[in-house]
């Protein structure tokens, strides 16, 4: 494949299909080693009645407080499985659009929480290595405002590193200690939203990128609440030197569509324990996402291709977009948000 750097591995269409069949199964499931590490870490903290913390998070409009180990461990058990699966689909989407995978992936995860991004990346790179017959490595830096989150995250990552089949390094810091470093991929998950007190996504991301000049690609993952989701499609217009490459390339247009994707997943015992009466919500995962790059062009749209950006209506129609130009199209039954479709609604390219 042309355009593949010497220090990367081509991500062929055949390999993408094989990975998609595992990562995007229905219902989706965590890898066994990830699940064991997550459940063992939660069990170590012996949180009593964690559902009380979750009830407070749901009922309080103020910025969520994760300042205690109990709160951090509860978050890991209640929301970790969903977050791992969102990370995997998002990073897989980035690799698919670029067409290659770095042999040595270096990541800074801003707002890392209990470092579920590390779990997701180790799991995904291990799977990719087996399918492609290649060896990958991961350098990961977790950044979070909560020391308790970083502590729980380190406990989780230590367990994963003990069992990992790939070479890994792990580091952590608080936002005030963030300094220029060699990481080339920036991931932001669950930080550009009301519950974190960040209402302007562009302002936060621009300031962060000024502190990380080595970053070449950005993955933003949000929980699909309306306020941040409506900012993600037009976020590329707020960033210098970066192209908005997907899932819906906007060419800098100020699009405000509420675009998100969802899928079903297994509900695990740690989720039931930590979430209490809210546990049924864990069966469905809904998220918004945006990908940006300094070194890769936006998603290819040939002819009259459109990206599905809205949810399907009862009529079978949905909002689609072509670089900021919206159109309502009747979709084929199998079409989902972020898939590439033809003018008559047939799927041309699945996402991721």
ROGU-710188 format. One record per residue (C-alpha): residue number from 0; x negated, y, z negated. Coordinates in pm, whole numbers, padded with zeros to 5 digits, always signed. Layout:
ROGU-710188
  num      xx      yy      zz
  NUM       X       Y       Z
...
***
This chain:
ROGU-710188
  num      xx      yy      zz
    0  +00000  +00000  +00000
    1  -00145  +00340  +00100
    2  -00178  +00612  -00158
    3  -00260  +00375  -00446
    4  -00553  +00506  -00657
    5  -00851  +00278  -00713
    6  -00773  +00258  -01085
    7  -00410  +00150  -01027
    8  -00213  -00152  -00906
    9  +00043  -00138  -00627
   10  +00397  -00188  -00756
   11  +00544  -00376  -00462
   12  +00915  -00404  -00384
   13  +00899  -00776  -00468
   14  +00742  -00706  -00807
   15  +00997  -00432  -00877
   16  +01283  -00675  -00808
   17  +01128  -00936  -01038
   18  +01082  -00689  -01324
   19  +01429  -00543  -01276
   20  +01580  -00889  -01310
   21  +01427  -00918  -01657
   22  +01437  -00563  -01792
   23  +01781  -00475  -01652
   24  +01969  -00795  -01736
   25  +02328  -00777  -01862
   26  +02365  -00759  -02152
   27  +02014  -00636  -02211
   28  +01794  -00795  -02473
   29  +01471  -00715  -02653
   30  +01164  -00929  -02599
   31  +01120  -01180  -02879
   32  +00790  -01041  -03010
   33  +00927  -00685  -03015
   34  +01240  -00794  -03200
   35  +01041  -00987  -03462
   36  +00805  -00694  -03522
   37  +01095  -00452  -03553
   38  +01301  -00669  -03789
   39  +00999  -00759  -04005
   40  +00904  -00392  -04040
   41  +01256  -00291  -04142
   42  +01268  -00576  -04394
   43  +00940  -00461  -04554
   44  +01097  -00131  -04662
   45  +01388  -00301  -04845
   46  +01627  -00012  -04789
   47  +01933  -00030  -05014
   48  +02262  +00059  -04840
   49  +02107  +00219  -04532
   50  +02453  +00280  -04384
   51  +02493  +00570  -04630
   52  +02210  +00750  -04451
   53  +02369  +00680  -04114
   54  +02705  +00815  -04232
   55  +02532  +01138  -04330
   56  +02363  +01166  -03989
   57  +02699  +01131  -03815
   58  +02884  +01372  -04041
   59  +02629  +01652  -04090
   60  +02585  +01914  -03820
   61  +02247  +02028  -03953
   62  +01914  +01903  -03819
   63  +01870  +01540  -03924
   64  +01627  +01475  -04209
   65  +01394  +01176  -04175
   66  +01160  +01279  -04454
   67  +01170  +00954  -04652
   68  +01047  +00603  -04568
   69  +01402  +00477  -04629
   70  +01541  +00712  -04367
   71  +01266  +00629  -04116
   72  +01309  +00253  -04162
   73  +01686  +00288  -04131
   74  +01644  +00480  -03808
   75  +01412  +00210  -03675
   76  +01659  -00067  -03755
   77  +01968  +00117  -03640
   78  +01845  +00294  -03328
   79  +01517  +00122  -03242
   80  +01655  -00153  -03015
   81  +01845  +00095  -02798
   82  +01547  +00327  -02780
   83  +01312  +00047  -02670
   84  +01544  -00041  -02382
   85  +01579  +00324  -02275
   86  +01201  +00369  -02276
   87  +01155  +00057  -02064
   88  +01406  +00159  -01799
   89  +01269  +00514  -01783
   90  +00902  +00415  -01750
   91  +00999  +00147  -01498
   92  +01175  +00419  -01297
   93  +00858  +00631  -01298
   94  +00642  +00341  -01179
   95  +00894  +00251  -00910
   96  +00906  +00603  -00768
   97  +00527  +00638  -00769
   98  +00475  +00290  -00624
   99  +00182  +00203  -00849
  100  +00090  +00138  -01213
  101  -00228  +00271  -01381
  102  -00452  -00009  -01505
  103  -00522  +00203  -01815
  104  -00206  +00390  -01915
  105  -00262  +00683  -02153
  106  +00051  +00824  -02322
  107  +00136  +01096  -02569
  108  +00483  +01034  -02715
  109  +00616  +01363  -02855
  110  +00895  +01308  -03107
  111  +00789  +00945  -03128
  112  +00987  +00871  -03443
  113  +00896  +00519  -03563
  114  +00691  +00461  -03244
  115  +00940  +00243  -03058
  116  +00780  +00381  -02741
  117  +00466  +00184  -02823
  118  +00672  -00134  -02859
  119  +00847  -00069  -02528
  120  +00527  +00007  -02338
  121  +00339  -00298  -02468
  122  +00634  -00519  -02380
  123  +00672  -00368  -02031
  124  +00299  -00373  -01946
  125  +00273  -00735  -02064
  126  +00563  -00831  -01839
  127  +00416  -00639  -01544
  128  +00077  -00798  -01595
  129  +00226  -01145  -01579
  130  +00426  -01073  -01264
  131  +00145  -00893  -01081
  132  -00138  -01111  -01209
  133  -00323  -00803  -01338
  134  -00455  -00676  -01669
  135  -00325  -00347  -01807
  136  -00420  -00150  -02118
  137  -00242  +00115  -02323
  138  -00373  +00419  -02511
  139  -00087  +00565  -02716
  140  -00061  +00874  -02934
  141  +00250  +00925  -03146
  142  +00345  +01282  -03241
  143  +00629  +01349  -03485
  144  +00727  +01611  -03742
  145  +00810  +01342  -04002
  146  +00520  +01179  -04185
  147  +00757  +00904  -04295
  148  +00842  +00827  -03932
  149  +00472  +00808  -03845
  150  +00406  +00576  -04140
  151  +00687  +00337  -04045
  152  +00576  +00362  -03684
  153  +00220  +00266  -03772
  154  +00348  -00039  -03962
  155  +00550  -00143  -03655
  156  +00260  -00084  -03416
  157  +00015  -00278  -03633
  158  +00244  -00580  -03611
  159  +00274  -00545  -03235
  160  -00102  -00505  -03186
  161  -00165  -00826  -03384
  162  +00041  -01018  -03127
  163  -00025  -00816  -02811
  164  -00174  -00980  -02501
  165  -00304  -00647  -02367
  166  -00571  -00407  -02495
  167  -00419  -00123  -02698
  168  -00525  +00179  -02901
  169  -00295  +00374  -03131
  170  -00320  +00717  -03292
  171  -00073  +00955  -03457
  172  -00043  +01321  -03556
  173  +00205  +01589  -03651
  174  +00298  +01859  -03395
  175  +00082  +02123  -03564
  176  -00221  +01900  -03510
  177  -00153  +01847  -03141
  178  -00464  +01924  -02938
  179  -00570  +01889  -02572
  180  -00652  +01526  -02499
  181  -00696  +01288  -02204
  182  -00341  +01150  -02196
  183  -00185  +01175  -01849
  184  +00174  +01073  -01930
  185  +00393  +01275  -02167
  186  +00710  +01115  -02302
  187  +00973  +01314  -02492
  188  +01262  +01115  -02634
  189  +01550  +01238  -02849
  190  +01395  +01578  -02927
  191  +01565  +01816  -02681
  192  +01903  +01821  -02850
  193  +02120  +01985  -03112
  194  +02039  +01739  -03392
  195  +01670  +01829  -03362
  196  +01740  +02203  -03346
  197  +01609  +02238  -02988
  198  +01874  +02402  -02770
  199  +01655  +02522  -02481
  200  +01487  +02225  -02314
  201  +01281  +02433  -02072
  202  +01132  +02652  -02345
  203  +01021  +02352  -02550
  204  +00876  +02160  -02256
  205  +00686  +02456  -02108
  206  +00523  +02534  -02441
  207  +00428  +02171  -02490
  208  +00272  +02134  -02147
  209  +00056  +02442  -02208
  210  -00097  +02253  -02501
  211  -00151  +01936  -02294
  212  -00316  +02044  -01968
  213  -00423  +01689  -01880
  214  -00066  +01562  -01842
  215  +00023  +01463  -01486
  216  +00365  +01299  -01536
  217  +00652  +01370  -01776
  218  +00940  +01145  -01881
  219  +01228  +01308  -02073
  220  +01484  +01075  -02238
  221  +01788  +01212  -02419
  222  +02092  +01043  -02577
  223  +02338  +01179  -02315
  224  +02507  +01438  -02533
  225  +02646  +01709  -02310
  226  +02438  +02013  -02405
  227  +02090  +01875  -02322
  228  +02211  +01652  -02039
  229  +02339  +01951  -01843
  230  +01990  +02106  -01862
  231  +01788  +01809  -01735
  232  +01879  +01822  -01365
  233  +01768  +02185  -01336
  234  +01472  +02158  -01570
  235  +01225  +02135  -01283
  236  +01300  +02496  -01191
  237  +01156  +02597  -01531
  238  +00821  +02418  -01488
  239  +00520  +02543  -01292
  240  +00310  +02294  -01093
  241  +00551  +02005  -01156
  242  +00796  +01845  -00912
  243  +01126  +01705  -01038
  244  +01091  +01357  -00887
  245  +01397  +01182  -01026
  246  +01637  +01035  -01086
  247  +01805  +01315  -00891
  248  +01552  +01538  -00711
  249  +01684  +01894  -00728
  250  +01406  +02086  -00547
  251  +01422  +02349  -00816
  252  +01799  +02403  -00789
  253  +01970  +02510  -01110
  254  +02196  +02203  -01128
  255  +02402  +02158  -01448
  256  +02572  +01824  -01382
  257  +02629  +01606  -01690
  258  +02443  +01307  -01553
  259  +02381  +00992  -01756
  260  +02352  +00616  -01724
  261  +02474  +00342  -01957
  262  +02443  -00032  -02005
  263  +02552  -00305  -02246
  264  +02311  -00475  -02485
  265  +02306  -00735  -02757
  266  +02372  -00612  -03110
  267  +02108  -00737  -03354
  268  +02135  -00811  -03726
  269  +01910  -00517  -03819
  270  +02147  -00283  -03633
  271  +02451  -00423  -03813
  272  +02278  -00385  -04149
  273  +02151  -00032  -04091
  274  +02447  +00114  -03902
  275  +02728  -00039  -04110
  276  +03067  +00058  -03968
  277  +02897  +00237  -03679
  278  +02735  -00087  -03556
  279  +02983  -00151  -03269
  280  +02839  +00159  -03097
  281  +02508  -00026  -03062
  282  +02658  -00258  -02799
  283  +02649  +00022  -02545
  284  +02350  +00238  -02463
  285  +02399  +00575  -02292
  286  +02118  +00812  -02196
  287  +02016  +01101  -01973
  288  +01672  +01130  -01820
  289  +01442  +01340  -01602
  290  +01105  +01265  -01444
  291  +00844  +01525  -01345
  292  +00503  +01495  -01181
  293  +00207  +01710  -01077
  294  +00074  +01445  -00843
  295  +00377  +01281  -00683
  296  +00645  +01413  -00450
  297  +01013  +01403  -00537
  298  +01230  +01100  -00466
  299  +01258  +01028  -00092
  300  +01602  +01104  +00056
  301  +01635  +01006  +00421
  302  +01912  +01115  +00656
  303  +02226  +01188  +00456
  304  +02132  +00988  +00144
  305  +02267  +01106  -00190
  306  +02198  +01016  -00552
  307  +02497  +00923  -00769
  308  +02495  +01167  -01061
  309  +02850  +01154  -01202
  310  +03063  +00882  -01356
  311  +03303  +00691  -01135
  312  +03661  +00822  -01144
  313  +03974  +00608  -01136
  314  +03992  +00675  -00763
  315  +03653  +00507  -00711
  316  +03494  +00841  -00631
  317  +03198  +01005  -00805
  318  +02986  +01317  -00779
  319  +02668  +01267  -00577
  320  +02384  +01509  -00519
  321  +02126  +01579  -00251
  322  +01867  +01827  -00378
  323  +02123  +02038  -00561
  324  +02400  +02004  -00300
  325  +02688  +01809  -00455
  326  +02945  +01595  -00279
  327  +03226  +01369  -00400
  328  +03199  +01026  -00236
  329  +03402  +00706  -00269
  330  +03146  +00452  -00389
  331  +03101  +00082  -00326
  332  +03208  -00111  -00641
  333  +02849  -00200  -00734
  334  +02716  +00159  -00721
  335  +02607  +00311  -01052
  336  +02469  +00651  -01162
  337  +02121  +00726  -01024
  338  +02150  +00473  -00740
  339  +02070  +00604  -00392
  340  +02376  +00578  -00164
  341  +02455  +00643  +00200
  342  +02713  +00896  +00318
  343  +02984  +00626  +00309
  344  +02903  +00524  -00051
  345  +02702  +00204  +00010
  346  +02402  +00137  -00215
  347  +02076  +00189  -00032
  348  +01838  +00174  -00329
  349  +01903  +00062  -00686
  350  +01779  +00255  -00985
  351  +01517  +00199  -01115
***
